[in-house]
Amino acid sequence: MEHRGRHALVTGGGTGIGLAIALGLAEAGADVTITGRNQARLETAAATHPRLYPRQMDVTDEVSVRDGIAEAARTHGPVCICVANAGIAEPAPFQKESLDHWRGTMATNLDGVFLTFQGAMATLGRDDWGRMLAISSIAGLRGLKGAISYTASKHGVIGLIRGLSEEYLGSNLTFNAICPGYVDTPIVERNAALIAQHQDMPVADARAYLARGNRHKRLLDTDEVSATALWLCSRAARSVNGQAIQIAGGQVT
C-alpha cells in the first residue's frame, strides 16, 4: 500500500492502458481519479474498484482540464501522481492528411499532456512529492510509416518530458515517459479492423500484422505497461528521471 493517502489522476483512464494503470495505483492504496470524455465508460470502469473515481474531462479543452483537475484536487487532495495517458492513433498517408487531422492529433496527444501536467502541478506545493508520467510510444523514438502526425506528437511528448525533468531537476518531482509498442487495447482493435477493411484481409491477420511491429512479434498486454508505470511511481525509481522507457519486446533504437 505504498500510495495510501495519495491522489493519482489518469487521463484516458476508462479503458486499456489507462485503466490498467489506474487499477494498479488503486491496489497500491491511492485514490485515483480517472478521466475521459465518455462518462458512462468511466462509471463502468470505476465500478471495478472502490478507489476509482470517474470525472468527465476533455484533454483538448483547456477549461475542461484546468477546472476538472482543480475540482478533483478539492475532493481528493493534491494530484501527486499524474499519468497523462489520453491519446488517439488515427493513421493517414502524409499527402492525404488534412491540417485538421494534424491539429486534432496534436491537441490530444501533445497539448493534452501539457495541459494535464500544468493542471496537476498547480495543485502541488513547492516542495511536494510528485510523479509525472506520460504514455508516449515507440513512435516517439522512431518514424512510423503512414502515421506522421502521431509520430510527431509522440516525439513531442518525449521532448516535453526531457525539458521538464531538467527544469525541475533536484526537486521532489520526476518526469518520465513510457514508450510501448503495439498493445492489445481497443485502439489496436480499431486499427486492426481498419487494416482488415482496407487490405481485404481477416481481422486476425491484421492483428498479426500489427503484432509484427513489436520486436518479439506479439501484442503486448496492458499489465506490462502498468507494471512499468507502478515502478516509476515507486520509491525504487526515485532517481529515474527524464527517461523514455521502451516496452516493445526488444531494442527499438
Secondary structure as UniProt FT lines:
FT   TURN            2..5
FT   STRAND          7..11
FT   TURN            12..14
FT   HELIX           16..27
FT   TURN            28..29
FT   STRAND          31..36
FT   HELIX           39..46
FT   TURN            47..48
FT   TURN            50..51
FT   STRAND          52..56
FT   TURN            59..60
FT   HELIX           62..76
FT   STRAND          79..84
FT   HELIX           94..96
FT   HELIX           99..106
FT   HELIX           107..111
FT   HELIX           112..121
FT   TURN            122..123
FT   TURN            126..127
FT   STRAND          130..135
FT   HELIX           138..140
FT   TURN            145..146
FT   HELIX           148..167
FT   TURN            168..170
FT   STRAND          173..180
FT   HELIX           186..199
FT   HELIX           203..211
FT   TURN            212..213
FT   TURN            215..216
FT   HELIX           222..233
FT   HELIX           235..237
FT   TURN            238..239
FT   STRAND          244..247
//
